[in-house]
Each structure stands twice: as C-alpha cells, then as structure tokens.
Amino acid sequence: MKKVRFWVLPNNGFQTATLVGDMLKGFHWEHPGLEVEVEVKTPASLWRHLFRSLKNRDEERRPDLVQIPHTWTAILAHLSFIEDLKGFDSALDLDAWVEPLRTHCQLPGVRGVYALPWWMELSVLFYRHDVLSQVAADPQKELDTWEGFLEVCRKIHKRLKGFPLSHVVANPNPNESVSLIDAAPCVWACGGEFLSRDGSRALFYREEVQRGVDAYLQLMLQGAMPLLSRSGLVPRGFFEGACAMQFGPRFPKMPKKLSRAVRAVPYPRGGRARSSIVGAQHLAVVRDNGQAREAFECLKYLAKPAVALAYGRSAGGIPARLADMQPFFGEHEHVQEAFAASLGFARLLPNFPIMGTLEKIFERMMERVVENILHRKYSAALLREELIHAAAEVDYILALND
C-alpha cells in the first residue's frame, strides 16, 4: 500500500491529527490503495524541517503534501520545493476562490498554480455585547475608530474583575508576542509599508511603520493584552469567555451562552484609513518525492467545497469560497456582515519570495521588544532601533538574491 505523508499545522490543537484522520476516511474509501499518514507540525518546526530538507535531502524526511501559510507559497515555489499543480491538471484554475487569495497561489511572473487555499483568514474585531454594553452606549459606534477602541479598553480595564475577565483583549498570537500579521493593519492604517513596491528593500525604519507598531503595542503597554506567558500553557482567550475583545482572523465554535453574546465589527479605523489583513492556509504538493500524483489526489479531495468547509469550520477558518459563506456563518449574520465589509478593504502581505523570511525576522524582533515591555524597559527609541536592525537584516538577505 502506498503512503502519502501529510504535514499539517495544529489547527485544532491536540485534536488535529484525529480530526484530519476522520476527515480523510472518505478519501481512503475512494482510494483503497492509498494511506495518508498525518503528522502535526507547529509553524516554527514546519519551517525548520522544510528548509533543513532543502539542505540535506538524504538526511531529512519530507512530506508529500503540506499545509502552509499563504506567505510561504512564493518562496517554496521559487526554490522549486513544491509542484506546479497545473502539471497534474492543466484545466485547474482559481476562479472559485475569493479573488484576493488567488495571487498568493502563484509565483510572481511565472505561470502556474503552486497551492490551493484550504480556508481563509480575515481579521475583524470580535467583542462580547454583554460586557461592552455596560461601558458603551453604542459599542459598534465606539469601536469604529482606534481611539474609541482604546477608550473602551480603558473603561473595561477599570472594572476587569467585576465582569470577571482575565484580560480586556485576548492576544491572537499563540506565543503572546506580536507577529507581522498582528501589526500589519495598524501599520497600513498609518500609511506604512513593510517593503518597497518592487520588493527590493525593507521599509521598517520609516516613521509610519513605527507609529503603527507602537499603536498595537499600546494594548500591552496599558495592560489590556497579555504578553509572553511564562506558564507554558495556552492562555484562555476570547472564545473561552476569558476576554472582552479579540482581533481574530477565524470564527471558531464556542459555548452557546457565549455565542449569543458575540458580535464583530471591522478593524477600527486608525491613522489615515481603515485596513484589515486577509490570508489563507494553503495546501501544496512537495516535488520529487515519488508520491506527487497521489498527494495531488489527496489535495483535490481536501480542497473539495464540502470537505474544506467542514474542516475549516472545525478550525474556525473562514471559507475561501464566497458561495460557502452563508452556510458557514449560519445564524450569526452580524458576524458575517463584519467579515463581508472587511473583505472590501482588506489587504494581503506582498506576494514576494522574501515574505516568509521577513515574517520570521519581524517575529524575532518583536519578541525582543515585548520582552522589554515585560521588564518595563520599552521606549519609542528602542522600537525604532529594533525596526532599523530588522530592516538591515532583510536588506542583506535581499542583496544576496540580486
């Protein structure tokens, strides 16, 4: 029996392998000669293992099929690590998926499709109406701007234990730090960009970027958002009822009592404009592994609307096809409206091969910044210095590719 190794991210925590295995029962029934072996990797370990296998092909195991964040598609295609899926199906097109996601399935300047969206991530602001209605006469109106949002945070913080809540705003970052995706909407709203338009140099050092990152960090500086937990445990968040608000790209299942109280609004307007960030979790086939055709058959099965919708729902991921939106949100029309509105002004990170590496550099830099917040050593000058150093590191890597 042939085996397809499928490396998947921990979309459902400790239940991920079990849920993916259950989802694949239909595939095994359709393909009795194939067995899919599921292995769960964290984003950090997945990145590490994939790039180790590029250097030491004979020593490092490779998957046949892999789930990757959309920003990794271009670099892995550029390095010839993943297959052009049109080589398996020349009629394959991307018309069924949400338009903004399509470019990140491809390598700029090259014809081909190197990954398919499994589900979408689109950042909105979730809030508990039962909590905010006690501090805001019109929560939706007061959350419309970044200044109004911070004022609501201050009001809730004064009465935190009375609700009771662990924090005002849940940290969407599992490491309780700040990622590029977390900070991007604030940076864009301030008129900042991370890379030049042609992707030839980093722009971290610019004042607009610093203002945007600092605006997001204010949530930690004011004690509204948790940072760098030392417990080693995943903190209880918004969808467990422990926080009043959360910026989130997903809409997971939750207890009925909490579900009735949950509302959502588009990302607050700040600086020059309103912005949000959209992305996707992709599926890609690894090259030169001997099981590429079988892996593609598995990818096609996983990308089927019914299968992708069911698994995406279990992970809280938003359907990557507009036609699946209504079945996904069901009775939560108000939440669907926030996502639909956000899609109109949401942006993707630039589709350059450097983006995956840039994300890693930014995350390491932000871990140092958040560590300084934790020890009460943060300053605007420190943030600016870290951003300048990060830009220099990115520029060095870009120069190597010239």
N, C-alpha and C positions, 0 to 999 in steps of 0.2 A: 504493500500500500504506500502510495506517495504521500509525503508530508509537506505542508506549507507552513512555514514559521511566520507567525503574525505577531509583531511587536506593537503593543497598544499602550497608550498613556492611561494613567489611573483616573479615568473619567468618573468612575463610581467607587472610588476608594478601594477598600478591601474586597468589595463585591465585584470589582471589574472583571476579573477572569471568569467568574461564574456566570455573570450576565452575558458576556461575549460568547461564552460557550453555549448558553441556552439559545442565543440569537442565531448561532451557526448550525443548529440542528436541522433547519430547513436546507441549508447548503449541503450538509453531509447526506441528507436524504436524496438530493438531486445529483450528487456526485459521490456514489458509494465507493469509488476507488481512491478518494482523497480524504486526508485527515488534516485539519487545521490545528496546529499547536500554538496556543496563545501564551504569550509572555508579556507581563506588565512592566513597563519602564517609567521612571519619573522623567520629566523633561531633561533634567541635568544628566541623568545616566544614559538616556537615549542619545543625546547629542554626543556625549563622550564615546559611547560604543560605536556609533556610526562613523565618527571620524577616526577612531582607532582602526576600524576595519579598512578604511581607505589606505592607511599607512602599512598595516600588517594583515594583508588579505588572508594569508595562510594561517595566521595565529588567532584571529578574531572571528567569531561567528557573526554571520549576517542574517537578517531576516529576509524573507521572500516578499512579504507585504508589511507595510509600516504605516502607522498613523503619525502625521507630523503637523505642527502648526503651519499655517499658510505661508509665513515668512521664511520657512526653510526650503520651500519648493525651488526657488530660483537658484540658491547655492548648490543644492543637491543635483539639480539638472545641469548646472554649469560644470560641476565636477564629474558628470556622466555617471552618477551614482544611481539614478532612477531612470526607468524606461519612459520613452515616448509612447503613451498609451494608444496613439493612433496607429502604431505599428501592429497592434493586435486587432484594432477595429478602425479601418480608415474612415468609416462614416461617423465616428464619435464626434460629437460637438457639445458645446457648453450652454446651449440656448435655454435649457430647462432650469439652470441655476440663476440665482439673483445676480443681476448684471455686474455690480461692483466686484464680486468674487472671481469673475472669470479671468481677469488678467493675471491673478496670482496662481492660476493653474498652469501658467506658461512661463517660458524664459524669454525676456525681452529681446526682440529682434530675431527670434527663432520660431519657425512654425512647428507646432506640436502641442500636445496636451500631456503634461507630466504628472498631474494629480487631479483627483476629483474631490469636491467638497463633500464631507460626511455630514456636517452640520455647521451652522453659522453662529458667530458670537457678535453681539451688538450691544454696546454699553448704554444703559439707561440708569436712572436713579430710582431705586426701589425705596418705599417708605411704608411705615405702619400708620394707617389712618387713625387707629385708636390712640396712638401716642401723640402724633403731630396735631391732632385736632384739639388737644389740651393746651398747646402752646402757640398755635397759629390759627387765626380766624379763617384763613383760606390757604391751606397747605400748598396747593398747586401753584397759586399766585406767588407765594413767598419763596418757593423753591425754583422760581423761574430764572433767578439770577444767582451768581456765585455769592454775592454779598448777602442776599436774602437767605441762601442756604447756610452760610456761616453763622448768621444771626439765629436761625432755627437751632443749629448745633449748640450755640451758647445757651439758649433757653433750656434745651433738654438736659444739657450737662449740669445745670444748676439743680435739676430735680432727678438726676440719674437714678439714685437708689429708690426713689419713690415710685418708679414705674413697674418693677425694677428691671434694670438692664446692666449688662457688663460694660458696654461702650455705646456711645451715640451712633457712630458709623462703623460698620464692620469693615475690616481690611480685606479686600478681594484677593490680595496676594497671599498664597498659602505660606510663604516664608515670612509674612508680616513685615515685608520691606516694601519697595516700590519698583515696579517694572516699567519698561518703556511704554507698554500698553496702558498702564495705570496713569502715567503722566501725560500721554500724548494729547488727550482732549484739552487739558488746561494749557499746554504749550501752544497748540494750534489756535485756541481762542485768544491768546495773547499775540498772535501773529508770528509765532516762531516756527522754525523747521529744523529737523534733525540733520538733514543732508541737503547739499546744494541740488538744484534742479536736475543737473546732469549726473548726480551721484559721485562727483569727483572729490568732494571734501566734506568734512563734518562741520556743522554749524552750532555745536553745543555751546560754544563760548559766547554766543550772542545774548544780548540783554533780554530779548523776548523769550528765549528758552529758559533763562534763569528765572524770569518772573513767573512763567507757567509752572515750572517745577516747584518753586517756592510756594505758590498758591496751593498746590496739592499738599505739600509738606505741612502747611499750617494746620491741617487736620490732626497731625501727630503732635505738632508743637503745642497745640491747645488742649491736648489730651482727649480729643474726640475719637481718635482712631488708635487701636492697639499697634504696637511695633515690636518686632524682634522678640517673640516669646521665648523664654528660657525653659519652659516646661517640657518641650519636646513633643507636646500634644497639639493636635489641630484645634485651634480655639473655636468655641461656639460662636456662630455668626448670626447674620440676619435671619436666615431661613430656619434656624433653630430657635428663633424667638429671643435671642440674647442682645440684639441691637435694634435701634430705631430706623436706621437707613443703611443702604449699601449701594455703591456703584457696581453694577453687575452686567456681564455680557450673557448670562444664562438665566433661565427661569425654571428652577427645579421644583419637584413635588414637595409639598410641605403639609404639616398637620392641618386639618380642616379649619380649626379655630383660628389659626394664624393666617391661613389662606384667605379667609373672609376679610381680614384687616389689611391685606397687602394691596398697595397701589403702586403706580410707577409714573414717572414724568421723564421727559427728555433731559439729557445732561444740561445742567444750569448754564445760562448764558454768562460768559465772562470775558473781560478784556474787549477785544474788537468784535467778537462774533460768538455764535453758538456752534459747538462742534461735538462730535462723538467719534468713536472708533469702531470699525467693523472688521471682522476677520473670520477665519474658518479653521476647522480641523479637517485636514486632508488625508486622503488615502493614496499611497504611491506604491509602485512595484519596483523592487530593487533589481538592478541589472546583473547579468552574468552569474546567476545563482543556480541555473539549471531547472528552476521551477517557475519561471516567469509566466508562462502561459497559464499554469494552474493558479498562480497568485492573481492574475488578471481576472480569471473566472470568479475567484473569491471576492475581489474588489467590486466587480459588477453586481454580485449578489448583495454585498453590504451597502452599495450605493442605490439600490432599488428604493423608490419612494417609501413604500410601506416599511421596509426594514430600517432605513435611515431615520424615518420619523419615529419609529418605536424605540430604537436605541438612543437617538438624540433626546427623546423625552425622558428616558431614564437618567440621562446625564445632565438634563436641564438645558441642553443645547437647542438653539432656535433653528427651525427648518431652513435649509439653504434654498428651498424652492418656495416661491411665493404662494403656489397653489396649496401648500401644506400648512400655511399659517393658521387659518381658521380652525382646522381640526386640532392643531397643537394647543392653542390658547383656550379653546372651548368657551366656558362661561366668563373668562377673565378678559372681557372686551376692553376694559380700561387699560390693562397692561398691554394688550395688542396695539391699542392706539398709540401708546408711547413708543413702542418699537417701530411701528409704521412711520410715525413722524420722524423718528431719529434716523431712519434709513435715508430720508431725504437730504440730510446734511452730514451724514457720517462719512468718514474718510478711512482709507486703508493706509498702512505704512507703505512707503515706496517699494516698488517691486524690483529691487536691486539684489544681486547675489550677496552683497555685503550685509543685508539686513539681519540675518540670523546671528552673525558675529557681532554686529553692532548692538543687538539686544543684550548679548552676554556681557559686553563691555559696560553698557549702561547699568545693568543689574548689579555687577560687581561694584561699580562706582557708587550706586545708591545704597548698597549695603554699608559702605563706609560712612556715608552721610547719615543714614539712620542710626548707626552705632553712635555717632557724635550727638545726635538728638537724645538718644537714650542716656548719655552721660552728660547732658546739658552743656555741650561744647559747640553746638551748632551756631553758625553765623552766615550771613549772606556772602561774606568774603570766602568762607570755607567752601560753600556750594559753588561759587564761581571758580575757585581754584580746581575743584574736582571736575567740573564740567570742561575746563580748559585742558586738563590732563587727559580726560576721556576722548576729547576731540583729537588731540595729538596722537593718541593710540590708534584711533580709527584712520586718521590720515596716513599713518605709517603703513597700515595694512593695505589701504587703497593704493599707495605708492608702489607696493610690491607687485601689484597686479597690472600696473601700467605697461 
